[in-house]
Each structure stands twice: as structure tokens, then as C-alpha cells.
Amino acid sequence: MKPVLKPFASAFAALAAVVTIAIVASLSSGAASAGVSTADAALDKAPTNQTVNFGDTIEWSITVTNVGTGDVGPFHLEDTLPANGTGISWDIAPVGWDTCSPDPATTNFTCDRAEALHEGESITLTISGNSGDLESCPEGTQVVLVNNAGVDAGGDDNAANDGDSAVATVNCPAAPAPGDAALDKAPTNQTVNFGDPIEWTITVTNVGTGDVGPFHLEDTLPANGTGISWDLTPVGWDSCTPDPATANFTCDRAEVLHAGESVTVTITGNSGDLAECPEGTAVELVNN
């Protein structure tokens, strides 16, 4: 019987050996994987405000974080400022960087840090400028400013997240609303008796929605009003001057009128001074 049992014992021993080797190999592989650490510098860039009005501050924040489990560094950052941001003087506020230097040839800048970042640690950089300094921001349009940044980090195992871009949109000033200067002229009394005062009032009003000005007014006195000495009472004008050659007058105002504002001038004279007013007739005086 002993010769029959030997093959089974041998097979069992071989099986036990195989299972033991497989388990040991598996444990050994798992221990090796658990001990591997990765270094991963990730760059994120974002605007403080996605859209700003002309004259507001534009601001981007760049954050470099070690999202791996091992140390990563040193670092070299390059930031490309918007090509269409001409006129803006950019300010840089680094936190955690050794140096940040502008590139005089391109107006871009670079930052460097020698020390590594441990797992979860970050360094930041804030870029800001006044959108009101833009050399080109056509009325009624928008200017889209794109800022790109990239970082090189020693020992970085993942290059896919080493760069980012962010956009800030500037609303340029609206086109000025149209102004509209409207002139109205009316007599105080349409008909007067000889010897009564004649009076006209000229009113210039901005009936538009935007500012309008400056102003130059010309008034043509009645050609058949010979003998009458006309008096002027301007309100809101800088000057009103008679023309000695024609007896007409002009008024001027340098300042604009806002929507709904007016300036006036009143012209008065005594009809009794008319050189010609035949008995039993009517004299029609036209003022333009």
C-alpha cells in the first residue's frame, strides 16, 4: 500500500508550495506599490471677476499646489500677459516665491522658487491692473484679455496640469447718448398796440438723452423795426453781443447742457419807438 500513497503526498506538497509562493509574491508586490510616492505640481489660474467695467481693476490669481504625495521642486513659472492689454501697468504680488521679474522685451514675467513643496502645500501669485488704462477700448464694445501661465517643477511626474489660462472681459464705455438742442421762440403777446412793449423769448433745450454743447446763437431782429432799441436778458449764456453792422445779436455758451436743461434769452423793445407805423395800419415784425 505504501507505493500507492506516495504520488498523492508528492502532489499535495507541490500544490502547497505553489500556493505559498503565489501568496508571498502577491504580498511582496502590494508592499512595493504602497511605498511609491508621486510628485505632482498643479497650476490653477482664475480671475477675481470674469467681467469688469472700463476703469475697474483686473485681477488674476495663479496658484501652484503639490497635489502629489512626494516633494516637488524647484519651480520656474512663466506668465504671458495679454497682448491686447497695451497701456495697462501690471502689478505682481507673489507669496512663497523667491523672485518674480518682468521681462522688459515682452512685458511678460517669470517667477522662481528653489525650495520644494511638500504634499498639499501651495504658492500663489496675484496679477492686477487698471482696465481704464487700456489704450484701445472702443465705445460700446468689449475687450477680452487672455492670460496664460505655465510652471516647470523638478521631479514633477505629471505635466498635464502644469499650465492654465484665464479670461477677463472688459466692458468698454458705452457710446454717448445723443444730445438734441431744440430752439423755441415765442412772443409774450402776439398782438400789441402802438406804445406797448414787444417781447420775444428764445429757449434752447436739450431734448436728447446725452449732453449737447457748446452753443452759438444768432438772432435776426426785424428789418422793419427801425427806431426800436432792443434790450436782451440772457439766462444761462456766457455772453450775448449785438452786431453793430446789422443790429442783430449773437449769444455763446461753452458749457454743455445735460438732458432736459435749458438756456433762454428775452428780447424786448417799445413799439412806440417804431420809425414807421402809418395810422390805421398794422406793422408785422418778424424775428428769426
URRA-V450766 format. One record per residue. N is the residue number from 0. SS is DSSP state (A for helix, B for strand, O for the rest). OMEGA is omega in radians with two decimals (999 if undefined). D_FIRST is the distance of its C-alpha to the first C-alpha in whole Angstrom. Layout:
n	ss	omega	d_first
N	SS	OMEGA	D_FIRST
N	SS	OMEGA	D_FIRST
This chain:
n	ss	omega	d_first
0	O	-3.10	0
1	A	3.12	4
2	A	-3.13	6
3	A	-3.07	5
4	A	-3.04	7
5	A	-3.13	9
6	A	-3.14	12
7	A	3.12	12
8	A	3.13	13
9	A	3.13	15
10	A	3.14	17
11	A	3.13	18
12	A	3.12	19
13	A	3.12	21
14	A	3.11	23
15	A	3.13	24
16	A	-3.14	26
17	A	-3.14	27
18	A	-3.12	29
19	A	-3.14	30
20	A	-3.13	32
21	A	-3.13	33
22	A	-3.14	34
23	A	-3.14	36
24	A	-3.14	38
25	A	3.13	39
26	A	-3.14	40
27	A	3.14	42
28	A	-3.14	44
29	A	3.13	45
30	A	-3.14	46
31	A	-3.13	48
32	A	-3.10	50
33	A	-3.09	51
34	O	-3.09	53
35	O	3.08	55
36	O	-3.13	59
37	O	3.06	61
38	O	-3.06	65
39	O	3.08	67
40	B	-3.13	71
41	B	3.13	72
42	B	3.08	76
43	B	-3.13	78
44	B	-3.11	82
45	B	3.05	84
46	B	3.03	87
47	O	3.05	89
48	O	-3.11	91
49	O	-3.12	90
50	B	3.12	93
51	B	3.05	97
52	B	3.13	100
53	O	-3.09	103
54	O	3.10	103
55	O	3.13	100
56	B	2.99	98
57	B	-3.10	95
58	B	3.02	92
59	B	3.05	88
60	B	3.08	85
61	B	3.13	83
62	B	3.04	79
63	B	-3.06	77
64	B	2.99	73
65	B	-3.12	70
66	O	3.08	68
67	O	-3.13	65
68	O	3.10	63
69	O	3.13	64
70	O	3.10	67
71	B	-3.13	69
72	O	0.02	73
73	O	-3.02	75
74	B	3.00	77
75	B	-3.10	80
76	B	3.02	81
77	B	-3.14	84
78	B	3.14	86
79	B	-3.13	88
80	O	-3.09	91
81	O	3.14	93
82	O	-3.12	95
83	O	3.10	97
84	O	-3.11	98
85	O	-3.14	101
86	O	-3.12	103
87	O	3.03	100
88	O	-3.02	100
89	O	3.05	96
90	B	-3.07	95
91	B	3.11	92
92	B	-3.12	90
93	B	3.04	87
94	B	3.11	85
95	O	3.11	82
96	O	3.08	83
97	O	-3.12	85
98	B	2.97	87
99	B	-3.03	89
100	B	3.06	91
101	B	3.07	93
102	O	-3.05	93
103	O	-3.07	97
104	O	-3.02	96
105	O	-3.01	95
106	O	2.98	95
107	O	3.12	91
108	B	3.11	90
109	B	3.06	87
110	B	-3.14	85
111	B	3.06	83
112	B	-3.10	80
113	O	-3.04	78
114	O	3.13	76
115	O	2.99	73
116	B	3.05	72
117	O	-3.12	69
118	O	3.07	67
119	O	-3.12	70
120	O	-3.08	73
121	B	2.94	76
122	B	-3.02	79
123	B	3.09	82
124	B	3.11	85
125	B	3.13	88
126	B	-3.11	91
127	B	3.11	94
128	B	-3.10	97
129	B	-3.12	100
130	A	3.12	100
131	A	3.11	104
132	A	3.12	104
133	O	3.12	103
134	O	-3.12	105
135	O	3.08	104
136	O	-3.03	104
137	O	-3.10	106
138	O	3.07	108
139	O	-3.14	106
140	O	3.04	102
141	B	3.04	99
142	B	-3.14	98
143	B	-3.12	94
144	B	-3.12	93
145	B	3.13	89
146	B	-3.12	88
147	B	3.11	85
148	B	3.08	83
149	B	-3.11	79
150	B	2.97	78
151	B	-3.11	76
152	B	3.12	73
153	O	3.12	71
154	O	-3.11	67
155	O	-3.12	68
156	O	-3.08	65
157	O	-3.12	66
158	O	-3.02	70
159	O	-3.09	70
160	O	-3.09	72
161	O	3.14	74
162	B	3.11	77
163	B	3.08	79
164	B	3.13	83
165	B	-3.06	85
166	B	2.97	88
167	B	-3.11	91
168	B	-3.14	94
169	B	3.01	98
170	B	-3.14	100
171	O	-3.12	103
172	O	3.10	107
173	O	3.06	108
174	O	-3.10	111
175	O	3.09	114
176	O	-3.09	115
177	O	3.01	118
178	O	-3.11	122
179	O	3.13	125
180	B	-3.14	128
181	B	-3.13	130
182	B	3.08	134
183	B	3.13	136
184	B	-3.09	140
185	B	3.06	142
186	B	3.05	146
187	O	3.05	147
188	O	-3.09	149
189	O	-3.12	150
190	O	3.12	153
191	O	3.05	156
192	O	3.13	160
193	O	-3.10	162
194	O	3.11	161
195	O	3.09	158
196	B	2.95	155
197	B	-3.09	153
198	B	2.99	149
199	B	3.04	146
200	B	3.08	142
201	B	3.13	140
202	B	3.04	136
203	B	-3.07	133
204	B	3.00	130
205	B	-3.12	126
206	O	3.09	125
207	O	-3.13	122
208	O	3.10	118
209	O	3.13	118
210	O	3.08	121
211	B	-3.12	124
212	O	-0.03	127
213	O	-3.00	129
214	B	3.00	132
215	B	-3.10	135
216	B	3.03	138
217	B	-3.14	141
218	B	3.13	144
219	O	-3.13	147
220	O	-3.09	150
221	O	-3.14	152
222	O	-3.12	154
223	O	3.12	157
224	O	-3.12	157
225	O	3.13	159
226	O	-3.12	161
227	O	3.04	158
228	O	-3.03	156
229	O	3.07	153
230	B	-3.13	151
231	B	3.05	147
232	B	-3.13	145
233	B	3.05	141
234	B	3.10	138
235	O	3.11	135
236	O	3.07	136
237	O	-3.13	137
238	B	2.99	140
239	B	-2.98	143
240	B	3.06	145
241	B	3.07	148
242	O	-3.06	149
243	O	-3.08	153
244	O	-3.03	153
245	O	-3.05	152
246	O	3.00	152
247	O	3.12	149
248	B	3.08	146
249	B	3.06	142
250	B	-3.14	140
251	B	3.07	137
252	B	-3.11	133
253	O	-3.05	131
254	O	3.12	128
255	O	2.95	126
256	B	3.03	126
257	O	-3.11	123
258	O	3.08	122
259	O	-3.12	125
260	O	-3.07	127
261	B	2.93	131
262	B	-3.07	134
263	B	2.96	137
264	B	-3.14	141
265	B	-3.12	144
266	B	-3.13	147
267	B	3.07	151
268	B	-3.11	154
269	B	-3.11	157
270	A	3.13	159
271	A	3.13	162
272	A	-3.13	162
273	O	3.12	162
274	O	-3.14	164
275	O	3.04	165
276	O	-3.04	164
277	O	-3.13	167
278	O	3.05	169
279	O	3.14	167
280	O	3.06	164
281	O	3.09	160
282	O	3.13	159
283	O	3.14	155
284	O	-3.14	153
285	O	3.12	150
286	O	-3.12	147
287	O	999	144
